[in-house]
């Protein structure tokens, strides 16, 4: 049976810290995952409307095999500026890829569309995401808030507020898997209009309410309930991480496996109106490699941990002035 790590956060994977910065007036923000030492990385995009920076370099056949941070931001394409702020903070600290006397932090990024969420987006000439990214990097720590924080500040799903969620799994043999998700899906994380999460079979210790599955299953469970039908107006973006030693190809496989968590936690997922993406990070801090038979457990844990992280993000969301949708805590039992 899978068990969470001590924090039940992605930072149970040694070598990672998470920083967040939010603007409540904007109803948006930034979440930065910083690597204490460069981490082997991969990425898999399965949504039809992604917004990304520096994802091509993560393909296993390309030269740069490690990254210094990953950034998840609100703001649609404007939010890609957040990576520049994180990059600036890392450069100040002398962190990055060394080439001919120059330090170049490698910081892939992805964004959600949260422009139409009731926040004030009249920011003037330049969007605020670069400065939010810098602030997020400077706030990086092992503990961080879930729900309406960072890149999840203004996230929405079908009928409910979204948010930032995280979870971890401690595997036998000393390897850990962690996940962090910014849940802004076009689809629903609950069965119909109930309080019951699609991810319920993977829940541990009532970490997102202990509701289980309803009996009988609601008649509207298979109804396709969507937040918006606009193309590119949604997206769930996430990071899956492990302290195992991995090659870039294995990290990409980890990202692919973590997408199973999207399918277990969101209905529907991976649509043309979502930019669903998972980054994978392998810190190698356990110094343990994964044998072929244990790899199946690791990849299964990646999907289960991601499903839990998604549900936890919605479960932890909190109400705020001007919300378009209620928080999960406001939904009647």
VOBA-1610 file (N, C-alpha, C; in pm, whole numbers, padded with zeros to 5 digits, always signed):
BEGIN
Unk+00084-00120+00000Unk+00000+00000+00000Unk+00088+00125+00000Unk+00052+00222-00084Unk+00127+00346-00089Unk+00101+00429+00037Unk+00208+00494+00086Unk+00196+00585+00199Unk+00261+00718+00163Unk+00208+00830+00215Unk+00269+00960+00185Unk+00398+00979+00261Unk+00480+01073+00212Unk+00597+01115+00286Unk+00558+01203+00403Unk+00654+01250+00481Unk+00624+01324+00604Unk+00547+01454+00583Unk+00568+01523+00474Unk+00495+01646+00446Unk+00374+01625+00356Unk+00370+01515+00287Unk+00271+01490+00182Unk+00274+01603+00078Unk+00395+01644+00044Unk+00418+01748-00055Unk+00529+01703-00150Unk+00540+01766-00264Unk+00645+01732-00360Unk+00783+01748-00299Unk+00795+01832-00197Unk+00924+01856-00133Unk+00968+01742-00042Unk+00888+01636-00031Unk+00938+01513+00031Unk+01044+01447-00058Unk+01050+01489-00183Unk+01160+01450-00272Unk+01277+01542-00239Unk+01381+01487-00179Unk+01495+01568-00135Unk+01558+01639-00253Unk+01594+01766-00230Unk+01657+01845-00335Unk+01564+01944-00401Unk+01437+01949-00357Unk+01341+02041-00416Unk+01287+02138-00312Unk+01267+02263-00354Unk+01197+02363-00274Unk+01093+02430-00363Unk+00987+02479-00301Unk+00878+02543-00376Unk+00854+02682-00319Unk+00849+02780-00408Unk+00815+02917-00369Unk+00695+02965-00446Unk+00613+03050-00383Unk+00493+03099-00449Unk+00477+03249-00424Unk+00417+03317-00521Unk+00382+03457-00509Unk+00245+03477-00572Unk+00161+03555-00505Unk+00023+03575-00550Unk-00010+03722-00552Unk-00106+03757-00638Unk-00164+03891-00641Unk-00315+03873-00637Unk-00375+03902-00522Unk-00518+03876-00505Unk-00605+03966-00591Unk-00561+04088-00617Unk-00637+04177-00705Unk-00636+04122-00848Unk-00521+04075-00889Unk-00505+04014-01021Unk-00575+03879-01031Unk-00593+03812-00916Unk-00639+03674-00909Unk-00547+03583-00992Unk-00418+03594-00965Unk-00322+03514-01039Unk-00193+03508-00960Unk-00097+03429-01008Unk+00029+03419-00938Unk+00123+03320-01003Unk+00227+03286-00929Unk+00336+03203-00980Unk+00376+03101-00875Unk+00405+02979-00920Unk+00461+02874-00837Unk+00592+02828-00901Unk+00700+02832-00825Unk+00832+02795-00876Unk+00885+02675-00799Unk+00933+02575-00871Unk+00994+02456-00810Unk+01143+02467-00837Unk+01222+02487-00732Unk+01366+02506-00745Unk+01440+02378-00709Unk+01544+02348-00788Unk+01626+02230-00769Unk+01756+02270-00698Unk+01783+02212-00583Unk+01904+02247-00509Unk+02030+02207-00586Unk+02021+02098-00660Unk+02124+02061-00756Unk+02052+02035-00888Unk+02117+02055-01002Unk+02048+02034-01129Unk+01983+01897-01137Unk+01858+01895-01182Unk+01780+01770-01187Unk+01760+01727-01332Unk+01771+01597-01355Unk+01735+01541-01485Unk+01586+01566-01507Unk+01549+01604-01627Unk+01412+01648-01650Unk+01354+01592-01778Unk+01223+01587-01782Unk+01149+01547-01901Unk+01016+01620-01903Unk+00942+01607-02011Unk+00812+01673-02022Unk+00725+01592-02116Unk+00594+01595-02089Unk+00498+01536-02180Unk+00376+01626-02186Unk+00339+01668-02308Unk+00222+01751-02331Unk+00114+01667-02397Unk-00005+01662-02337Unk-00116+01586-02395Unk-00238+01673-02420Unk-00238+01796-02372Unk-00348+01887-02401Unk-00329+01952-02536Unk-00438+02004-02592Unk-00433+02061-02725Unk-00397+02207-02731Unk-00381+02274-02615Unk-00357+02419-02617Unk-00253+02457-02513Unk-00129+02406-02527Unk-00026+02437-02427Unk+00036+02574-02447Unk+00087+02629-02336Unk+00169+02750-02340Unk+00296+02721-02263Unk+00412+02725-02330Unk+00534+02673-02268Unk+00657+02755-02304Unk+00762+02733-02226Unk+00895+02789-02252Unk+00998+02680-02224Unk+01096+02665-02309Unk+01211+02576-02291Unk+01171+02429-02275Unk+01066+02386-02346Unk+01030+02245-02337Unk+01104+02160-02440Unk+01142+02215-02553Unk+01212+02136-02654Unk+01345+02082-02602Unk+01412+02160-02516Unk+01542+02114-02467Unk+01530+01991-02377Unk+01408+01961-02328Unk+01388+01847-02239Unk+01373+01715-02312Unk+01364+01717-02443Unk+01356+01592-02517Unk+01486+01514-02499Unk+01477+01382-02477Unk+01597+01304-02441Unk+01711+01311-02541Unk+01682+01343-02669Unk+01788+01346-02769Unk+01862+01479-02772Unk+01820+01576-02691Unk+01884+01708-02695Unk+01995+01720-02590Unk+02075+01826-02599Unk+02203+01834-02529Unk+02191+01854-02379Unk+02108+01952-02337Unk+02098+01986-02195Unk+02009+01885-02125Unk+02065+01812-02027Unk+01992+01704-01962Unk+01932+01743-01827Unk+01974+01856-01771Unk+01928+01893-01638Unk+01875+02036-01637Unk+01790+02065-01536Unk+01734+02199-01522Unk+01759+02248-01380Unk+01745+02379-01362Unk+01766+02440-01231Unk+01635+02474-01161Unk+01528+02485-01236Unk+01397+02516-01179Unk+01291+02489-01285Unk+01167+02479-01240Unk+01051+02472-01328Unk+00950+02573-01275Unk+00887+02646-01365Unk+00793+02750-01326Unk+00654+02719-01381Unk+00554+02732-01295Unk+00413+02721-01332Unk+00349+02855-01300Unk+00278+02913-01397Unk+00227+03048-01377Unk+00088+03065-01434Unk+00016+03162-01378Unk-00107+03208-01439Unk-00074+03307-01550Unk-00178+03370-01605Unk-00155+03479-01699Unk-00155+03445-01845Unk-00187+03319-01880Unk-00179+03277-02019Unk-00039+03309-02072Unk-00025+03349-02197Unk+00108+03370-02255Unk+00185+03480-02182Unk+00116+03575-02120Unk+00185+03679-02044Unk+00263+03618-01927Unk+00212+03509-01871Unk+00273+03448-01755Unk+00407+03382-01782Unk+00441+03362-01908Unk+00572+03304-01938Unk+00686+03394-01894Unk+00655+03523-01872Unk+00756+03615-01818Unk+00804+03572-01679Unk+00723+03494-01608Unk+00760+03453-01472Unk+00893+03378-01470Unk+00920+03302-01575Unk+01046+03227-01579Unk+01166+03321-01581Unk+01150+03439-01641Unk+01261+03536-01642Unk+01292+03586-01502Unk+01188+03603-01419Unk+01210+03644-01282Unk+01280+03538-01201Unk+01240+03412-01217Unk+01308+03302-01148Unk+01451+03291-01198Unk+01470+03305-01327Unk+01603+03298-01386Unk+01694+03408-01329Unk+01638+03527-01310Unk+01717+03637-01255Unk+01762+03607-01112Unk+01672+03550-01031Unk+01708+03516-00894Unk+01817+03410-00890Unk+01805+03310-00975Unk+01906+03203-00977Unk+02040+03257-01026Unk+02038+03344-01124Unk+02163+03401-01175Unk+02233+03484-01067Unk+02155+03558-00989Unk+02213+03633-00878Unk+02285+03541-00780Unk+02232+03419-00766Unk+02290+03321-00673Unk+02400+03237-00738Unk+02433+03265-00864Unk+02536+03188-00933Unk+02494+03049-00973Unk+02364+03028-00988Unk+02310+02897-01022Unk+02277+02892-01170Unk+02327+02790-01240Unk+02293+02775-01380Unk+02396+02697-01458Unk+02367+02681-01584Unk+02454+02612-01678Unk+02574+02702-01709Unk+02694+02649-01690Unk+02816+02728-01711Unk+02865+02710-01854Unk+02878+02822-01925Unk+02926+02815-02062Unk+03010+02939-02094Unk+03140+02918-02119Unk+03234+03022-02159Unk+03229+03143-02065Unk+03231+03114-01936Unk+03235+03219-01836Unk+03102+03283-01802Unk+02994+03227-01854Unk+02861+03283-01826Unk+02774+03179-01754Unk+02688+03228-01667Unk+02594+03142-01595Unk+02454+03160-01655Unk+02398+03050-01704Unk+02266+03055-01768Unk+02173+02957-01695Unk+02087+03005-01604Unk+01991+02916-01540Unk+01894+02857-01643Unk+01870+02728-01634Unk+01779+02659-01726Unk+01645+02644-01654Unk+01543+02715-01705Unk+01415+02728-01633Unk+01298+02707-01729Unk+01258+02585-01755Unk+01137+02562-01834Unk+01013+02613-01759Unk+00909+02643-01834Unk+00788+02699-01773Unk+00664+02660-01853Unk+00550+02665-01785Unk+00421+02644-01848Unk+00319+02733-01778Unk+00211+02764-01850Unk+00113+02858-01797Unk-00029+02801-01805Unk-00117+02856-01720Unk-00260+02831-01731Unk-00328+02957-01782Unk-00446+02942-01838Unk-00528+03057-01877Unk-00618+03092-01759Unk-00589+03206-01694Unk-00675+03253-01585Unk-00710+03400-01605Unk-00710+03447-01730Unk-00740+03587-01756Unk-00886+03620-01727Unk-00976+03529-01760Unk-01120+03555-01746Unk-01174+03495-01617Unk-01113+03530-01504Unk-01155+03470-01376Unk-01207+03572-01276Unk-01233+03695-01320Unk-01285+03797-01232Unk-01180+03889-01174Unk-01052+03863-01197Unk-00946+03949-01146Unk-00922+04070-01235Unk-00856+04170-01180Unk-00825+04293-01252Unk-00696+04273-01331Unk-00708+04260-01462Unk-00592+04236-01547Unk-00542+04364-01616Unk-00587+04480-01568Unk-00544+04606-01627Unk-00410+04646-01565Unk-00303+04577-01608Unk-00173+04595-01543Unk-00084+04700-01610Unk-00133+04763-01713Unk-00051+04864-01779Unk+00031+04805-01892Unk+00148+04865-01917Unk+00227+04825-02033Unk+00281+04683-02020Unk+00338+04651-01904Unk+00401+04521-01888Unk+00329+04439-01782Unk+00310+04310-01806Unk+00245+04226-01705Unk+00337+04206-01584Unk+00281+04170-01469Unk+00359+04164-01346Unk+00429+04031-01321Unk+00426+03940-01417Unk+00469+03802-01387Unk+00619+03787-01366Unk+00699+03872-01429Unk+00843+03863-01405Unk+00874+03889-01257Unk+00814+03991-01202Unk+00838+04024-01062Unk+00777+03919-00969Unk+00662+03867-01006Unk+00603+03759-00927Unk+00693+03636-00929Unk+00753+03607-01045Unk+00845+03494-01054Unk+00965+03513-00964Unk+01021+03634-00963Unk+01136+03662-00876Unk+01097+03644-00730Unk+00980+03696-00691Unk+00935+03683-00553Unk+00912+03536-00516Unk+00857+03460-00609Unk+00835+03317-00581Unk+00967+03246-00557Unk+01067+03275-00640Unk+01198+03211-00622Unk+01257+03245-00486Unk+01244+03370-00445Unk+01300+03412-00317Unk+01223+03355-00198Unk+01101+03307-00220Unk+01021+03249-00112Unk+01035+03097-00103Unk+01120+03038-00184Unk+01127+02891-00193Unk+01163+02826-00060Unk+01087+02722-00025Unk+01106+02651+00102Unk+01052+02510+00087Unk+01069+02430+00190Unk+01017+02293+00187Unk+00866+02288+00212Unk+00814+02385+00286Unk+00670+02392+00314Unk+00608+02505+00233Unk+00487+02484+00185Unk+00419+02585+00105Unk+00269+02560+00111Unk+00192+02663+00075Unk+00046+02658+00085Unk-00015+02584-00034Unk-00128+02519-00009Unk-00208+02457-00114Unk-00335+02540-00137Unk-00403+02509-00245Unk-00530+02576-00274Unk-00510+02705-00350Unk-00569+02814-00298Unk-00570+02943-00368Unk-00442+03019-00339Unk-00333+02973-00396Unk-00200+03030-00373Unk-00119+03017-00501Unk-00018+03101-00515Unk+00071+03090-00630Unk-00004+03087-00761Unk+00037+02999-00850Unk-00027+02988-00980Unk-00171+02942-00971Unk-00211+02889-00856Unk-00349+02845-00837Unk-00441+02950-00781Unk-00394+03073-00762Unk-00473+03177-00698Unk-00608+03198-00765Unk-00608+03202-00897Unk-00733+03226-00970Unk-00776+03110-01056Unk-00725+02991-01027Unk-00759+02874-01109Unk-00904+02833-01090Unk-00964+02781-01197Unk-01103+02738-01196Unk-01117+02603-01264Unk-01215+02524-01220Unk-01254+02403-01290Unk-01402+02414-01324Unk-01462+02309-01376Unk-01604+02311-01411Unk-01688+02321-01284Unk-01731+02443-01252Unk-01822+02463-01140Unk-01758+02486-01006Unk-01626+02472-00993Unk-01557+02490-00866Unk-01426+02564-00888Unk-01379+02632-00782Unk-01246+02689-00787Unk-01142+02577-00797Unk-01036+02603-00869Unk-00922+02512-00873Unk-00819+02557-00771Unk-00694+02521-00795Unk-00588+02561-00704Unk-00462+02480-00721Unk-00366+02508-00634Unk-00240+02433-00630Unk-00256+02314-00536Unk-00224+02196-00583Unk-00228+02077-00499Unk-00096+02004-00503Unk-00066+01930-00399Unk+00058+01852-00395Unk+00036+01729-00309Unk+00115+01626-00337Unk+00110+01501-00261Unk+00241+01427-00281Unk+00266+01330-00195Unk+00387+01249-00210Unk+00359+01105-00173Unk+00450+01018-00218Unk+00442+00875-00188Unk+00582+00826-00154Unk+00592+00751-00041Unk+00717+00687-00002Unk+00709+00540-00042Unk+00794+00500-00134Unk+00793+00364-00184Unk+00885+00275-00101Unk+00857+00146-00094Unk+00950+00053-00029Unk+01087+00062-00097Unk+01191+00058-00016Unk+01324+00068-00073Unk+01383+00207-00065Unk+01304+00305-00016Unk+01360+00436+00011Unk+01348+00539-00099Unk+01272+00510-00204Unk+01251+00607-00311Unk+01120+00681-00286Unk+01120+00812-00316Unk+01002+00895-00301Unk+00955+00947-00436Unk+00824+00965-00446Unk+00761+01028-00562Unk+00676+01143-00510Unk+00684+01258-00575Unk+00601+01372-00537Unk+00537+01433-00659Unk+00426+01501-00638Unk+00356+01569-00747Unk+00307+01704-00700Unk+00304+01797-00793Unk+00245+01929-00770Unk+00166+01964-00895Unk+00041+02009-00876Unk-00045+02040-00990Unk-00113+02174-00969Unk-00124+02250-01077Unk-00207+02371-01080Unk-00332+02334-01160Unk-00443+02326-01089Unk-00565+02266-01145Unk-00657+02375-01198Unk-00666+02383-01329Unk-00744+02487-01397Unk-00816+02424-01517Unk-00868+02304-01494Unk-00918+02220-01603Unk-01051+02269-01659Unk-01074+02239-01786Unk-01206+02264-01845Unk-01309+02168-01786Unk-01264+02051-01742Unk-01353+01949-01690Unk-01373+01958-01539Unk-01434+01853-01484Unk-01473+01850-01343Unk-01387+01751-01266Unk-01357+01785-01140Unk-01282+01693-01053Unk-01374+01615-00962Unk-01504+01642-00966Unk-01601+01569-00884Unk-01701+01496-00972Unk-01763+01394-00914Unk-01866+01319-00985Unk-01992+01404-00992Unk-02027+01447-01111Unk-02144+01532-01127Unk-02133+01656-01040Unk-02240+01688-00972Unk-02243+01806-00885Unk-02226+01768-00739Unk-02172+01650-00714Unk-02151+01603-00578Unk-02020+01658-00521Unk-01993+01625-00393Unk-01866+01660-00328Unk-01762+01550-00345Unk-01795+01443-00415Unk-01710+01325-00424Unk-01610+01340-00539Unk-01483+01323-00509Unk-01377+01340-00607Unk-01359+01215-00693Unk-01333+01237-00822Unk-01299+01126-00911Unk-01175+01052-00861Unk-01086+01120-00792Unk-00961+01059-00744Unk-00978+00979-00616Unk-01100+00960-00568Unk-01126+00899-00438Unk-01055+00765-00414Unk-01044+00675-00513Unk-00979+00546-00484Unk-00833+00558-00441Unk-00770+00672-00470Unk-00628+00689-00438Unk-00605+00770-00311Unk-00713+00817-00249Unk-00700+00903-00132Unk-00636+00828-00015Unk-00553+00899+00061Unk-00486+00843+00179Unk-00518+00932+00299Unk-00567+00870+00405Unk-00590+00940+00532Unk-00678+01064+00515Unk-00785+01051+00437Unk-00883+01160+00421Unk-00817+01292+00381Unk-00716+01285+00297Unk-00638+01405+00263Unk-00715+01505+00179Unk-00823+01463+00115Unk-00910+01560+00047Unk-01056+01534+00083Unk-01080+01516+00212Unk-01217+01513+00263Unk-01272+01379+00302Unk-01208+01270+00255Unk-01254+01137+00294Unk-01394+01103+00248Unk-01437+01158+00135Unk-01574+01136+00088Unk-01593+00999+00023Unk-01485+00942-00031Unk-01500+00817-00105Unk-01587+00835-00228Unk-01632+00723-00285Unk-01728+00729-00395Unk-01870+00721-00339Unk-01964+00792-00400Unk-02103+00783-00353Unk-02167+00651-00395Unk-02268+00612-00323Unk-02344+00493-00359Unk-02493+00525-00344Unk-02567+00521-00451Unk-02524+00487-00587Unk-02447+00602-00652Unk-02381+00571-00763Unk-02312+00673-00841Unk-02417+00772-00893Unk-02394+00904-00882Unk-02493+01001-00929Unk-02527+00983-01076Unk-02651+01010-01108Unk-02697+00993-01246Unk-02624+01086-01342Unk-02573+01199-01290Unk-02506+01295-01378Unk-02356+01277-01381Unk-02304+01165-01329Unk-02159+01146-01321Unk-02094+01146-01459Unk-02162+01091-01559Unk-02104+01084-01693Unk-02133+01208-01777Unk-02206+01301-01720Unk-02235+01424-01792Unk-02105+01503-01814Unk-02084+01548-01935Unk-01965+01626-01966Unk-01992+01770-01925Unk-01940+01807-01808Unk-01958+01941-01754Unk-01830+02020-01777Unk-01841+02132-01844Unk-01724+02209-01880Unk-01729+02348-01819Unk-01611+02401-01787Unk-01599+02537-01735Unk-01629+02638-01845Unk-01548+02635-01948Unk-01567+02717-02068Unk-01550+02625-02188Unk-01612+02660-02297Unk-01590+02584-02420Unk-01493+02654-02514Unk-01434+02766-02467Unk-01335+02835-02548Unk-01210+02750-02562Unk-01152+02750-02678Unk-01023+02686-02694Unk-00917+02765-02619Unk-00823+02694-02557Unk-00708+02753-02489Unk-00744+02834-02365Unk-00864+02814-02310Unk-00906+02894-02194Unk-00899+02813-02065Unk-00818+02713-02060Unk-00816+02623-01944Unk-00673+02575-01916Unk-00656+02451-01875Unk-00527+02384-01859Unk-00497+02342-01716Unk-00450+02218-01701Unk-00387+02172-01578Unk-00239+02147-01610Unk-00152+02210-01532Unk-00008+02193-01550Unk+00051+02138-01421Unk+00155+02056-01433Unk+00199+01984-01314Unk+00346+01945-01325Unk+00399+01905-01209Unk+00534+01851-01199Unk+00526+01721-01121Unk+00590+01616-01172Unk+00609+01493-01097Unk+00758+01479-01071Unk+00795+01435-00953Unk+00937+01430-00916Unk+00969+01303-00840Unk+01094+01263-00848Unk+01142+01149-00771Unk+01287+01174-00731Unk+01328+01111-00621Unk+01469+01118-00580Unk+01550+01002-00635Unk+01490+00921-00722Unk+01563+00812-00788Unk+01658+00869-00893Unk+01759+00790-00927Unk+01852+00824-01035Unk+01787+00783-01166Unk+01774+00875-01261Unk+01707+00847-01388Unk+01782+00907-01505Unk+01765+00847-01621Unk+01810+00905-01746Unk+01703+01003-01796Unk+01737+01090-01891Unk+01633+01177-01948Unk+01518+01098-02010Unk+01547+00984-02073Unk+01438+00904-02132Unk+01346+00849-02024Unk+01403+00805-01912Unk+01320+00754-01802Unk+01238+00866-01740Unk+01294+00987-01733Unk+01218+01101-01679Unk+01099+01134-01769Unk+01119+01125-01899Unk+01005+01148-01989Unk+00898+01042-01967Unk+00939+00917-01948Unk+00842+00811-01921Unk+00768+00839-01791Unk+00837+00897-01691Unk+00771+00933-01565Unk+00665+01039-01590Unk+00694+01137-01674Unk+00596+01239-01707Unk+00475+01180-01777Unk+00499+01085-01867Unk+00389+01019-01936Unk+00300+00945-01837Unk+00362+00871-01745Unk+00286+00795-01645Unk+00204+00887-01555Unk+00259+01003-01522Unk+00187+01094-01433Unk+00060+01148-01498Unk+00054+01151-01630Unk-00069+01193-01697Unk-00186+01100-01666Unk-00157+00976-01627Unk-00265+00887-01585Unk-00342+00947-01468Unk-00271+01023-01383Unk-00336+01089-01271Unk-00437+01193-01315Unk-00408+01262-01426Unk-00506+01356-01482Unk-00634+01282-01518Unk-00618+01170-01589Unk-00734+01094-01634Unk-00813+01034-01519Unk-00745+01004-01407Unk-00812+00950-01289Unk-00882+01056-01205Unk-00841+01183-01220Unk-00889+01289-01131Unk-00977+01392-01199Unk-00976+01400-01333Unk-01049+01504-01405Unk-01130+01439-01517Unk-01257+01481-01529Unk-01341+01431-01638Unk-01406+01548-01709Unk-01381+01568-01840Unk-01279+01501-01921Unk-01143+01570-01905Unk-01038+01502-01946Unk-00903+01558-01943Unk-00841+01549-02083Unk-00731+01621-02102Unk-00654+01616-02226Unk-00737+01656-02348Unk-00820+01758-02332Unk-00907+01801-02441Unk-00837+01904-02530Unk-00895+01936-02645Unk-00838+02043-02728Unk-00842+02179-02659Unk-00926+02195-02557Unk-00938+02322-02485Unk-00848+02330-02363Unk-00770+02226-02336Unk-00675+02225-02226Unk-00532+02222-02281Unk-00439+02274-02203Unk-00298+02264-02240Unk-00225+02168-02149Unk-00289+02058-02112Unk-00239+01968-02008Unk-00094+01926-02032Unk-00012+01945-01930Unk+00133+01922-01939Unk+00185+01873-01806Unk+00282+01781-01811Unk+00355+01737-01692Unk+00505+01748-01717Unk+00574+01821-01628Unk+00719+01816-01621Unk+00758+01704-01525Unk+00869+01638-01552Unk+00925+01538-01461Unk+01063+01582-01416Unk+01093+01563-01287Unk+01223+01594-01231Unk+01275+01473-01156Unk+01399+01436-01181Unk+01466+01329-01106Unk+01589+01388-01040Unk+01584+01406-00907Unk+01694+01472-00837Unk+01812+01378-00813Unk+01786+01245-00807Unk+01892+01149-00782Unk+01946+01151-00640Unk+01880+01224-00550Unk+01933+01242-00415Unk+01928+01116-00329Unk+01849+01018-00369Unk+01847+00891-00296Unk+01965+00802-00335Unk+02030+00834-00448Unk+02138+00753-00506Unk+02092+00614-00546Unk+01961+00594-00556Unk+01905+00463-00590Unk+01856+00462-00734Unk+01890+00357-00805Unk+01834+00335-00937Unk+01712+00245-00926Unk+01634+00237-01031Unk+01508+00162-01028Unk+01522+00042-01119Unk+01513-00078-01061Unk+01517-00201-01140Unk+01390-00214-01222Unk+01396-00298-01325Unk+01283-00309-01417Unk+01152-00343-01346Unk+01156-00437-01250Unk+01032-00476-01185Unk+00980-00366-01094Unk+01069-00292-01027Unk+01028-00183-00939Unk+00980-00061-01018Unk+01022-00051-01143Unk+00982+00065-01223Unk+00831+00071-01240Unk+00766-00046-01248Unk+00620-00046-01263Unk+00555+00018-01142Unk+00604-00015-01022Unk+00550+00046-00901Unk+00575+00197-00900Unk+00693+00237-00944Unk+00726+00380-00947Unk+00632+00455-01040Unk+00610+00402-01160Unk+00524+00471-01255Unk+00378+00467-01212Unk+00336+00360-01146Unk+00201+00355-01089Unk+00186+00462-00981Unk+00287+00475-00898Unk+00284+00576-00793Unk+00279+00717-00852Unk+00344+00738-00966Unk+00340+00869-01030Unk+00197+00908-01065Unk+00121+00816-01123Unk-00018+00845-01159Unk-00105+00865-01037Unk-00090+00778-00936Unk-00172+00788-00816Unk-00142+00916-00739Unk-00014+00950-00727Unk+00025+01070-00654Unk-00025+01194-00724Unk-00021+01195-00857Unk-00072+01309-00932Unk-00223+01323-00913Unk-00297+01214-00916Unk-00442+01221-00894Unk-00473+01282-00758Unk-00397+01242-00656Unk-00417+01296-00521Unk-00384+01445-00517Unk-00276+01485-00583Unk-00238+01626-00584Unk-00347+01711-00648Unk-00405+01664-00756Unk-00511+01738-00824Unk-00630+01757-00731Unk-00675+01650-00668Unk-00789+01661-00577Unk-00758+01752-00459Unk-00635+01743-00407Unk-00599+01827-00292Unk-00599+01976-00328Unk-00562+02008-00451Unk-00564+02148-00492Unk-00703+02207-00491Unk-00800+02133-00539Unk-00939+02181-00540Unk-00997+02178-00398Unk-00967+02074-00323Unk-01017+02063-00186Unk-00970+02179-00099Unk-00848+02229-00121Unk-00790+02333-00037Unk-00824+02474-00080Unk-00890+02492-00194Unk-00922+02626-00242Unk-01010+02700-00142Unk-00991+02831-00134Unk-01066+02913-00039Unk-01141+03023-00111Unk-01257+03064-00057Unk-01336+03171-00121Unk-01264+03304-00116Unk-01293+03389-00216Unk-01239+03525-00220Unk-01338+03615-00291Unk-01328+03743-00266Unk-01417+03840-00330Unk-01403+03832-00481Unk-01516+03838-00550Unk-01515+03840-00695Unk-01503+03705-00761Unk-01509+03596-00685Unk-01497+03462-00743Unk-01611+03435-00842Unk-01578+03369-00953Unk-01680+03326-01048Unk-01747+03197-01004Unk-01672+03110-00936Unk-01723+02981-00891Unk-01695+02964-00743Unk-01773+02882-00673Unk-01749+02860-00532Unk-01630+02766-00507Unk-01578+02772-00386Unk-01478+02674-00344Unk-01547+02543-00307Unk-01471+02432-00313Unk-01527+02300-00281Unk-01591+02300-00142Unk-01531+02371-00048Unk-01583+02373+00089Unk-01722+02433+00099Unk-01763+02509-00004Unk-01896+02571-00004Unk-02002+02484-00068Unk-01961+02374-00128Unk-02060+02287-00196Unk-02138+02208-00092Unk-02271+02204-00100Unk-02351+02131-00002Unk-02317+01982-00001Unk-02325+01923+00118Unk-02297+01779+00132Unk-02405+01698+00064
//
